[in-house]
Amino acid sequence: MLRRILNEADGGKSACPTVRHLFALRLQQTTQRFDDMQKLRKRMLTALNEWGSKPDRLPSGNSLCHLIEDFTS
């Protein structure tokens, strides 16, 4: 990215259109990551609320904590 901007500037062209384009792409990526994190946050809050009423269990066979399996399924 930076190389592209510098090459345009070195070539006597305005790098502003490229900067705008790259900025818009980065904003789109950031927005998607933010949305994904919001979804994960909601899942975590829901799980934590549900776990309050679930009993503790001792480890067994393949399971260390049933709460982890509940969350990842």
Buried (B, 14 or more C-beta within 10 A) or exposed (E): EEEEBEEBEEEEEEBEEBBEEBEEEEEEEEEEEEEEEEEEEEEEEEBEEEEEEEEEEEEEEEEEEBBEEEBEE
